[in-house]
């Protein structure tokens, strides 16, 4: 039987509690990113299916943007749907991130849709983009010509 001054049991219990709190904290925390991606409007329905499949649609705000550019001497209006999400765990090995990235790459590259055939038609080239910036300011998950649609601004602030 231990003496009144025996604190080894209390220390053991306290260390166990601290370890369990650390495990819970690690599950909640992690490298967070701001993610912006977009597709031409004609591909949006399919993209939303991918987002819904992985229950990610609620993590993004979306907006419709009309981009104008000159093609063959004429100004063309081009309707895009652009999604933006903040404080996301955006890891390449997550199934949802893989499927979204794959779809965006297919839209940009003009290849067959790898998730499901889209009426046996080729996707138009350069129909998608993605960029993510981590909490450390590093750009990652780059697909397509995102700089035509997104300004990446990094700054420091006094906290």
Secondary structure, 3 states (H helix, E strand, C coil): CCCCCCCHHHHHHHHHHHHHHHHHHHHHCCCCEEEEEEEEHHHHHHHHHHHHHCCCHHHCEEEEEEEEEEECCEEEEEEEEEEEEEEECCCCCCHHHHHHHHHHHHHHHCCCCCCCCCCCCCCCCCCEEEEEEECCCCEEEEECCHHHCCCCCCCCCCC
